[in-house]
Amino acid sequence: MMKLIIFWALAMVPFFAGAQSVSASPENLKKLDWLTGTWKRLDMKAGRSGSERWVKVSPTEWQGWGVSMRGNDTSFVEKLRIIAKDNLIFYVADIKENKDIVYFQFVSLDEDHFVCENPAHDFPKRIEYHFKNNQLQAAVSGNGKTLPYLFERVNP
């Protein structure tokens, strides 16, 4: 009886801790195809512009680039990837301001929405993308702060 109690207690730890993961099954990976294309940022201040571009390079990898401009000058660049690794899906961010590449594990995924998390990262700890009506709503959050982004697809 004690073994059964210990088994169930250990089995429930991930549930109560909120730990989730999304498997890198072909069906799940195909759900990300809506992300492919060029996305123009709609919510920039006057004199600024921004975009993201995503390309599916294999059935298990997308490459992305995020660029922010101030006039004709590039003010921010990030190299992004979504990859399947160890039967999980990761959003990978490589930006100059970070010493290391940062991995965010997918914790939720459906046909028009995904959420990735890395609780150990300083900011953001959570990245969320939602596709609706040819627009992409994204948000990065953590430590009580949320930064929303709104994009419109300009090239599939």
Backbone as JSON Lines, residues from 0, in Angstrom:
{"i":0,"aa":"M","n":[0.82,-1.19,0.0],"ca":[0.0,0.0,0.0],"c":[0.86,1.26,0.0]}
{"i":1,"aa":"M","n":[1.94,1.26,0.79],"ca":[2.83,2.42,0.86],"c":[3.46,2.69,-0.5]}
{"i":2,"aa":"K","n":[3.82,1.63,-1.24],"ca":[4.41,1.8,-2.57],"c":[3.41,2.47,-3.51]}
{"i":3,"aa":"L","n":[2.16,2.1,-3.4],"ca":[1.12,2.69,-4.25],"c":[0.95,4.18,-3.93]}
{"i":4,"aa":"I","n":[0.98,4.53,-2.68],"ca":[0.85,5.94,-2.28],"c":[2.04,6.74,-2.8]}
{"i":5,"aa":"I","n":[3.24,6.21,-2.65],"ca":[4.44,6.89,-3.14],"c":[4.38,7.04,-4.66]}
{"i":6,"aa":"F","n":[3.97,5.98,-5.35],"ca":[3.86,6.03,-6.81],"c":[2.93,7.16,-7.24]}
{"i":7,"aa":"W","n":[1.73,7.22,-6.66],"ca":[0.77,8.25,-7.06],"c":[1.24,9.65,-6.66]}
{"i":8,"aa":"A","n":[1.89,9.76,-5.54],"ca":[2.41,11.06,-5.13],"c":[3.45,11.56,-6.13]}
{"i":9,"aa":"L","n":[4.36,10.69,-6.55],"ca":[5.38,11.07,-7.53],"c":[4.76,11.32,-8.9]}
{"i":10,"aa":"A","n":[3.77,10.56,-9.26],"ca":[3.12,10.73,-10.57],"c":[2.39,12.07,-10.66]}
{"i":11,"aa":"M","n":[1.92,12.58,-9.55],"ca":[1.14,13.82,-9.55],"c":[2.02,15.07,-9.43]}
{"i":12,"aa":"V","n":[3.29,14.94,-9.11],"ca":[4.17,16.1,-8.95],"c":[4.16,16.99,-10.19]}
{"i":13,"aa":"P","n":[4.37,16.45,-11.41],"ca":[4.34,17.34,-12.57],"c":[3.0,18.05,-12.75]}
{"i":14,"aa":"F","n":[1.91,17.37,-12.43],"ca":[0.59,17.98,-12.58],"c":[0.44,19.18,-11.64]}
{"i":15,"aa":"F","n":[0.8,19.0,-10.4],"ca":[0.65,20.09,-9.44],"c":[1.7,21.17,-9.61]}
{"i":16,"aa":"A","n":[2.85,20.82,-10.15],"ca":[3.9,21.81,-10.37],"c":[3.65,22.61,-11.64]}
{"i":17,"aa":"G","n":[2.65,22.22,-12.43],"ca":[2.35,22.94,-13.65],"c":[3.24,22.55,-14.81]}
{"i":18,"aa":"A","n":[4.04,21.53,-14.64],"ca":[4.96,21.1,-15.71],"c":[4.16,20.45,-16.82]}
{"i":19,"aa":"Q","n":[4.33,20.97,-18.0],"ca":[3.69,20.41,-19.17],"c":[4.73,20.37,-20.28]}
{"i":20,"aa":"S","n":[4.47,19.56,-21.27],"ca":[5.33,19.57,-22.44],"c":[4.49,19.17,-23.63]}
{"i":21,"aa":"V","n":[4.97,19.52,-24.8],"ca":[4.31,19.18,-26.05],"c":[5.27,18.28,-26.81]}
{"i":22,"aa":"S","n":[4.8,17.11,-27.19],"ca":[5.67,16.17,-27.9],"c":[5.92,16.67,-29.32]}
{"i":23,"aa":"A","n":[7.07,16.29,-29.86],"ca":[7.46,16.68,-31.21],"c":[6.94,15.69,-32.24]}
{"i":24,"aa":"S","n":[5.69,15.31,-32.12],"ca":[5.08,14.4,-33.09],"c":[4.89,15.14,-34.42]}
{"i":25,"aa":"P","n":[4.88,14.41,-35.54],"ca":[4.63,15.06,-36.84],"c":[3.32,15.85,-36.84]}
{"i":26,"aa":"E","n":[2.29,15.33,-36.16],"ca":[1.01,16.02,-36.1],"c":[1.14,17.36,-35.38]}
{"i":27,"aa":"N","n":[1.86,17.38,-34.27],"ca":[2.04,18.63,-33.53],"c":[2.88,19.63,-34.32]}
{"i":28,"aa":"L","n":[3.96,19.15,-34.93],"ca":[4.83,20.06,-35.68],"c":[4.09,20.69,-36.86]}
{"i":29,"aa":"K","n":[3.21,19.94,-37.49],"ca":[2.44,20.48,-38.63],"c":[1.53,21.62,-38.19]}
{"i":30,"aa":"K","n":[1.14,21.64,-36.93],"ca":[0.28,22.7,-36.41],"c":[0.95,24.08,-36.47]}
{"i":31,"aa":"L","n":[2.27,24.11,-36.66],"ca":[3.0,25.38,-36.7],"c":[3.12,25.97,-38.1]}
{"i":32,"aa":"D","n":[2.58,25.31,-39.11],"ca":[2.74,25.78,-40.48],"c":[2.17,27.18,-40.7]}
{"i":33,"aa":"W","n":[1.18,27.6,-39.92],"ca":[0.6,28.93,-40.06],"c":[1.61,30.04,-39.79]}
{"i":34,"aa":"L","n":[2.69,29.73,-39.1],"ca":[3.68,30.73,-38.73],"c":[4.53,31.18,-39.92]}
{"i":35,"aa":"T","n":[4.65,30.33,-40.93],"ca":[5.5,30.61,-42.07],"c":[5.07,31.89,-42.79]}
{"i":36,"aa":"G","n":[6.04,32.73,-43.11],"ca":[5.78,33.96,-43.86],"c":[6.44,35.16,-43.22]}
{"i":37,"aa":"T","n":[6.15,36.33,-43.78],"ca":[6.69,37.59,-43.28],"c":[5.57,38.35,-42.58]}
{"i":38,"aa":"W","n":[5.88,38.83,-41.39],"ca":[4.9,39.5,-40.53],"c":[5.38,40.92,-40.24]}
{"i":39,"aa":"K","n":[4.55,41.91,-40.57],"ca":[4.87,43.32,-40.32],"c":[4.25,43.74,-39.0]}
{"i":40,"aa":"R","n":[5.06,44.38,-38.19],"ca":[4.58,44.85,-36.89],"c":[3.68,46.06,-37.07]}
{"i":41,"aa":"L","n":[2.52,46.05,-36.43],"ca":[1.52,47.11,-36.57],"c":[1.52,48.11,-35.42]}
{"i":42,"aa":"D","n":[2.12,47.77,-34.31],"ca":[1.99,48.6,-33.1],"c":[3.27,49.34,-32.74]}
{"i":43,"aa":"M","n":[4.0,49.8,-33.75],"ca":[5.25,50.52,-33.51],"c":[4.98,52.03,-33.39]}
{"i":44,"aa":"K","n":[5.85,52.72,-32.67],"ca":[5.77,54.17,-32.56],"c":[6.14,54.8,-33.91]}
{"i":45,"aa":"A","n":[5.75,56.05,-34.09],"ca":[6.07,56.77,-35.33],"c":[7.58,56.77,-35.56]}
{"i":46,"aa":"G","n":[7.99,56.55,-36.8],"ca":[9.41,56.53,-37.14],"c":[10.09,55.2,-36.9]}
{"i":47,"aa":"R","n":[9.33,54.23,-36.44],"ca":[9.9,52.9,-36.18],"c":[9.11,51.85,-36.95]}
{"i":48,"aa":"S","n":[9.76,50.74,-37.22],"ca":[9.09,49.62,-37.89],"c":[9.7,48.32,-37.38]}
{"i":49,"aa":"G","n":[8.98,47.25,-37.63],"ca":[9.47,45.95,-37.18],"c":[8.83,44.84,-37.97]}
{"i":50,"aa":"S","n":[9.48,43.7,-37.97],"ca":[8.94,42.54,-38.68],"c":[9.54,41.26,-38.12]}
{"i":51,"aa":"E","n":[8.85,40.18,-38.41],"ca":[9.38,38.83,-38.19],"c":[9.18,38.06,-39.47]}
{"i":52,"aa":"R","n":[10.1,37.18,-39.75],"ca":[9.99,36.31,-40.92],"c":[10.29,34.89,-40.47]}
{"i":53,"aa":"W","n":[9.43,33.95,-40.87],"ca":[9.6,32.55,-40.51],"c":[9.61,31.69,-41.76]}
{"i":54,"aa":"V","n":[10.57,30.78,-41.83],"ca":[10.72,29.85,-42.95],"c":[10.79,28.44,-42.39]}
{"i":55,"aa":"K","n":[10.01,27.54,-42.95],"ca":[10.1,26.13,-42.56],"c":[11.22,25.5,-43.37]}
{"i":56,"aa":"V","n":[12.3,25.09,-42.69],"ca":[13.47,24.56,-43.39],"c":[13.49,23.03,-43.42]}
{"i":57,"aa":"S","n":[12.67,22.41,-42.59],"ca":[12.54,20.95,-42.59],"c":[11.25,20.62,-41.84]}
{"i":58,"aa":"P","n":[10.82,19.37,-41.86],"ca":[9.61,19.02,-41.1],"c":[9.74,19.25,-39.59]}
{"i":59,"aa":"T","n":[10.97,19.43,-39.1],"ca":[11.18,19.59,-37.66],"c":[11.88,20.9,-37.27]}
{"i":60,"aa":"E","n":[11.98,21.85,-38.23],"ca":[12.67,23.1,-37.89],"c":[12.13,24.27,-38.7]}
{"i":61,"aa":"W","n":[11.93,25.4,-37.99],"ca":[11.6,26.69,-38.59],"c":[12.71,27.65,-38.2]}
{"i":62,"aa":"Q","n":[13.09,28.51,-39.14],"ca":[14.05,29.57,-38.84],"c":[13.31,30.9,-38.91]}
{"i":63,"aa":"G","n":[13.61,31.77,-37.95],"ca":[12.96,33.06,-37.92],"c":[13.95,34.18,-37.67]}
{"i":64,"aa":"W","n":[13.54,35.37,-38.07],"ca":[14.34,36.57,-37.85],"c":[13.41,37.67,-37.41]}
{"i":65,"aa":"G","n":[13.77,38.35,-36.36],"ca":[13.01,39.5,-35.9],"c":[13.88,40.73,-36.03]}
{"i":66,"aa":"V","n":[13.34,41.8,-36.62],"ca":[14.11,43.02,-36.84],"c":[13.26,44.22,-36.44]}
{"i":67,"aa":"S","n":[13.87,45.14,-35.71],"ca":[13.24,46.42,-35.39],"c":[14.11,47.52,-35.97]}
{"i":68,"aa":"M","n":[13.45,48.51,-36.58],"ca":[14.16,49.61,-37.22],"c":[13.75,50.93,-36.59]}
{"i":69,"aa":"R","n":[14.69,51.84,-36.5],"ca":[14.43,53.22,-36.1],"c":[14.84,54.06,-37.31]}
{"i":70,"aa":"G","n":[13.85,54.5,-38.08],"ca":[14.15,55.14,-39.36],"c":[14.76,54.1,-40.29]}
{"i":71,"aa":"N","n":[15.95,54.38,-40.8],"ca":[16.66,53.43,-41.66],"c":[17.71,52.63,-40.9]}
{"i":72,"aa":"D","n":[17.8,52.82,-39.6],"ca":[18.81,52.13,-38.79],"c":[18.21,50.93,-38.07]}
{"i":73,"aa":"T","n":[18.94,49.84,-38.1],"ca":[18.51,48.63,-37.39],"c":[18.78,48.83,-35.9]}
{"i":74,"aa":"S","n":[17.74,48.69,-35.09],"ca":[17.9,48.89,-33.64],"c":[17.9,47.58,-32.86]}
{"i":75,"aa":"F","n":[17.37,46.51,-33.47],"ca":[17.31,45.23,-32.76],"c":[17.19,44.11,-33.78]}
{"i":76,"aa":"V","n":[17.96,43.04,-33.55],"ca":[17.89,41.85,-34.41],"c":[17.9,40.63,-33.52]}
{"i":77,"aa":"E","n":[17.03,39.68,-33.84],"ca":[17.06,38.4,-33.14],"c":[16.95,37.28,-34.15]}
{"i":78,"aa":"K","n":[17.74,36.25,-33.92],"ca":[17.65,35.03,-34.72],"c":[16.83,34.04,-33.92]}
{"i":79,"aa":"L","n":[15.81,33.5,-34.57],"ca":[14.88,32.61,-33.88],"c":[14.83,31.26,-34.58]}
{"i":80,"aa":"R","n":[14.51,30.25,-33.83],"ca":[14.28,28.92,-34.41],"c":[13.22,28.22,-33.58]}
{"i":81,"aa":"I","n":[12.5,27.35,-34.23],"ca":[11.64,26.4,-33.55],"c":[12.15,25.04,-33.98]}
{"i":82,"aa":"I","n":[12.5,24.21,-32.99],"ca":[13.12,22.92,-33.31],"c":[12.49,21.79,-32.49]}
{"i":83,"aa":"A","n":[12.61,20.6,-33.04],"ca":[12.27,19.39,-32.31],"c":[13.57,18.82,-31.76]}
{"i":84,"aa":"K","n":[13.59,18.55,-30.47],"ca":[14.8,18.02,-29.83],"c":[14.36,17.13,-28.67]}
{"i":85,"aa":"D","n":[14.9,15.92,-28.63],"ca":[14.57,14.97,-27.55],"c":[13.06,14.78,-27.41]}
{"i":86,"aa":"N","n":[12.37,14.7,-28.55],"ca":[10.93,14.5,-28.64],"c":[10.12,15.63,-27.99]}
{"i":87,"aa":"L","n":[10.72,16.81,-27.86],"ca":[10.03,18.0,-27.37],"c":[10.2,19.11,-28.41]}
{"i":88,"aa":"I","n":[9.42,20.18,-28.28],"ca":[9.53,21.31,-29.19],"c":[10.04,22.51,-28.41]}
{"i":89,"aa":"F","n":[11.0,23.23,-29.01],"ca":[11.6,24.39,-28.38],"c":[11.58,25.6,-29.3]}
{"i":90,"aa":"Y","n":[11.34,26.76,-28.71],"ca":[11.51,28.06,-29.35],"c":[12.88,28.53,-28.89]}
{"i":91,"aa":"V","n":[13.76,28.84,-29.84],"ca":[15.15,29.16,-29.52],"c":[15.44,30.6,-29.93]}
{"i":92,"aa":"A","n":[15.89,31.41,-28.99],"ca":[16.17,32.83,-29.26],"c":[17.66,33.11,-29.11]}
{"i":93,"aa":"D","n":[18.21,33.76,-30.12],"ca":[19.62,34.14,-30.13],"c":[19.67,35.64,-30.37]}
{"i":94,"aa":"I","n":[19.93,36.41,-29.3],"ca":[20.03,37.85,-29.44],"c":[21.33,38.33,-28.82]}
{"i":95,"aa":"K","n":[21.84,39.41,-29.36],"ca":[23.14,39.94,-28.97],"c":[23.21,40.24,-27.47]}
{"i":96,"aa":"E","n":[22.11,40.69,-26.9],"ca":[22.11,41.09,-25.49],"c":[22.26,39.92,-24.53]}
{"i":97,"aa":"N","n":[21.99,38.7,-25.0],"ca":[22.14,37.51,-24.14],"c":[23.47,36.84,-24.4]}
{"i":98,"aa":"K","n":[24.11,36.42,-23.34],"ca":[25.39,35.72,-23.46],"c":[25.22,34.39,-24.18]}
{"i":99,"aa":"D","n":[24.14,33.68,-23.88],"ca":[23.89,32.36,-24.45],"c":[22.57,32.35,-25.22]}
{"i":100,"aa":"I","n":[22.45,31.39,-26.11],"ca":[21.18,31.13,-26.78],"c":[20.2,30.63,-25.72]}
{"i":101,"aa":"V","n":[18.94,31.07,-25.81],"ca":[17.95,30.72,-24.8],"c":[16.89,29.8,-25.4]}
{"i":102,"aa":"Y","n":[16.61,28.7,-24.7],"ca":[15.62,27.72,-25.12],"c":[14.36,27.87,-24.28]}
{"i":103,"aa":"F","n":[13.22,27.95,-24.96],"ca":[11.91,28.0,-24.32],"c":[11.15,26.75,-24.75]}
{"i":104,"aa":"Q","n":[10.72,25.95,-23.8],"ca":[10.02,24.7,-24.11],"c":[8.55,24.96,-24.37]}
{"i":105,"aa":"F","n":[8.02,24.35,-25.45],"ca":[6.59,24.45,-25.73],"c":[5.82,23.75,-24.61]}
{"i":106,"aa":"V","n":[4.84,24.46,-24.04],"ca":[3.98,23.87,-23.02],"c":[2.53,23.78,-23.49]}
{"i":107,"aa":"S","n":[2.22,24.44,-24.6],"ca":[0.88,24.39,-25.17],"c":[0.98,24.64,-26.67]}
{"i":108,"aa":"L","n":[0.17,23.9,-27.44],"ca":[0.18,24.05,-28.9],"c":[-1.15,23.57,-29.47]}
{"i":109,"aa":"D","n":[-1.76,24.41,-30.3],"ca":[-2.9,23.97,-31.1],"c":[-2.78,24.58,-32.49]}
{"i":110,"aa":"E","n":[-3.82,24.53,-33.29],"ca":[-3.75,24.93,-34.69],"c":[-3.48,26.41,-34.91]}
{"i":111,"aa":"D","n":[-3.68,27.26,-33.91],"ca":[-3.48,28.7,-34.12],"c":[-2.84,29.4,-32.91]}
{"i":112,"aa":"H","n":[-2.17,28.65,-32.07],"ca":[-1.69,29.23,-30.81],"c":[-0.6,28.35,-30.21]}
{"i":113,"aa":"F","n":[0.44,28.99,-29.65],"ca":[1.39,28.21,-28.86],"c":[1.94,29.05,-27.72]}
{"i":114,"aa":"V","n":[2.39,28.35,-26.7],"ca":[3.0,28.96,-25.52],"c":[4.28,28.21,-25.22]}
{"i":115,"aa":"C","n":[5.36,28.95,-24.95],"ca":[6.65,28.36,-24.57],"c":[7.1,29.02,-23.28]}
{"i":116,"aa":"E","n":[7.83,28.26,-22.48],"ca":[8.29,28.8,-21.2],"c":[9.72,28.39,-20.89]}
{"i":117,"aa":"N","n":[10.38,29.27,-20.16],"ca":[11.68,28.99,-19.56],"c":[11.71,29.73,-18.23]}
{"i":118,"aa":"P","n":[11.24,29.09,-17.16],"ca":[11.17,29.76,-15.86],"c":[12.52,30.22,-15.32]}
{"i":119,"aa":"A","n":[13.62,29.64,-15.8],"ca":[14.95,30.0,-15.31],"c":[15.5,31.26,-15.98]}
{"i":120,"aa":"H","n":[14.91,31.7,-17.09],"ca":[15.42,32.87,-17.81],"c":[14.97,34.14,-17.11]}
{"i":121,"aa":"D","n":[15.8,35.2,-17.17],"ca":[15.46,36.44,-16.48],"c":[14.22,37.1,-17.08]}
{"i":122,"aa":"F","n":[14.22,37.36,-18.38],"ca":[13.06,37.91,-19.08],"c":[13.26,37.72,-20.56]}
{"i":123,"aa":"P","n":[12.25,37.25,-21.24],"ca":[10.97,36.79,-20.74],"c":[11.06,35.37,-20.19]}
{"i":124,"aa":"K","n":[10.06,34.99,-19.46],"ca":[9.94,33.61,-18.98],"c":[8.91,32.85,-19.81]}
{"i":125,"aa":"R","n":[8.07,33.6,-20.5],"ca":[6.97,33.0,-21.28],"c":[6.84,33.75,-22.61]}
{"i":126,"aa":"I","n":[6.64,32.99,-23.69],"ca":[6.41,33.55,-25.03],"c":[5.13,32.92,-25.56]}
{"i":127,"aa":"E","n":[4.26,33.77,-26.1],"ca":[2.98,33.28,-26.59],"c":[2.7,33.89,-27.96]}
{"i":128,"aa":"Y","n":[2.27,33.05,-28.9],"ca":[1.87,33.49,-30.25],"c":[0.44,33.0,-30.5]}
{"i":129,"aa":"H","n":[-0.36,33.88,-31.12],"ca":[-1.74,33.52,-31.45],"c":[-2.05,34.07,-32.84]}
{"i":130,"aa":"F","n":[-2.5,33.2,-33.75],"ca":[-2.83,33.56,-35.12],"c":[-4.34,33.67,-35.27]}
{"i":131,"aa":"K","n":[-4.8,34.84,-35.78],"ca":[-6.24,35.03,-35.98],"c":[-6.45,36.1,-37.05]}
{"i":132,"aa":"N","n":[-7.29,35.79,-38.03],"ca":[-7.66,36.76,-39.08],"c":[-6.44,37.39,-39.75]}
{"i":133,"aa":"N","n":[-5.49,36.57,-40.15],"ca":[-4.28,37.01,-40.84],"c":[-3.4,37.93,-39.98]}
{"i":134,"aa":"Q","n":[-3.63,37.92,-38.69],"ca":[-2.79,38.69,-37.77],"c":[-2.15,37.75,-36.75]}
{"i":135,"aa":"L","n":[-1.01,38.18,-36.27],"ca":[-0.28,37.44,-35.27],"c":[-0.19,38.31,-34.02]}
{"i":136,"aa":"Q","n":[-0.74,37.82,-32.93],"ca":[-0.63,38.5,-31.65],"c":[0.41,37.72,-30.85]}
{"i":137,"aa":"A","n":[1.45,38.41,-30.44],"ca":[2.5,37.77,-29.65],"c":[2.65,38.53,-28.34]}
{"i":138,"aa":"A","n":[3.17,37.84,-27.35],"ca":[3.44,38.49,-26.07],"c":[4.6,37.78,-25.4]}
{"i":139,"aa":"V","n":[5.45,38.56,-24.78],"ca":[6.5,38.01,-23.93],"c":[6.2,38.5,-22.52]}
{"i":140,"aa":"S","n":[6.42,37.64,-21.53],"ca":[6.07,38.03,-20.17],"c":[6.96,37.35,-19.15]}
{"i":141,"aa":"G","n":[6.91,37.91,-17.96],"ca":[7.65,37.37,-16.83],"c":[7.84,38.44,-15.78]}
{"i":142,"aa":"N","n":[7.99,38.02,-14.55],"ca":[8.24,38.94,-13.43],"c":[7.18,40.04,-13.35]}
{"i":143,"aa":"G","n":[5.93,39.7,-13.64],"ca":[4.84,40.66,-13.53],"c":[4.74,41.65,-14.68]}
{"i":144,"aa":"K","n":[5.51,41.46,-15.74],"ca":[5.54,42.38,-16.87],"c":[5.15,41.63,-18.14]}
{"i":145,"aa":"T","n":[4.33,42.26,-19.0],"ca":[3.94,41.68,-20.29],"c":[4.14,42.71,-21.38]}
{"i":146,"aa":"L","n":[4.79,42.29,-22.47],"ca":[4.96,43.14,-23.64],"c":[4.22,42.51,-24.81]}
{"i":147,"aa":"P","n":[3.14,43.17,-25.28],"ca":[2.38,42.62,-26.41],"c":[2.93,43.13,-27.75]}
{"i":148,"aa":"Y","n":[2.75,42.33,-28.79],"ca":[3.17,42.68,-30.15],"c":[2.05,42.28,-31.1]}
{"i":149,"aa":"L","n":[1.78,43.12,-32.09],"ca":[0.75,42.82,-33.08],"c":[1.37,42.88,-34.47]}
{"i":150,"aa":"F","n":[1.18,41.8,-35.24],"ca":[1.73,41.7,-36.59],"c":[0.62,41.39,-37.57]}
{"i":151,"aa":"E","n":[0.86,41.75,-38.83],"ca":[-0.03,41.35,-39.92],"c":[0.82,40.65,-40.98]}
{"i":152,"aa":"R","n":[0.28,39.56,-41.51],"ca":[1.03,38.82,-42.54],"c":[1.08,39.66,-43.82]}
{"i":153,"aa":"V","n":[2.29,39.85,-44.35],"ca":[2.46,40.6,-45.59],"c":[2.92,39.71,-46.73]}
{"i":154,"aa":"N","n":[3.39,38.51,-46.4],"ca":[3.86,37.57,-47.41],"c":[3.8,36.17,-46.82]}
{"i":155,"aa":"P","n":[2.98,35.3,-47.43],"ca":[2.88,33.94,-46.88],"c":[4.14,33.12,-47.04]}
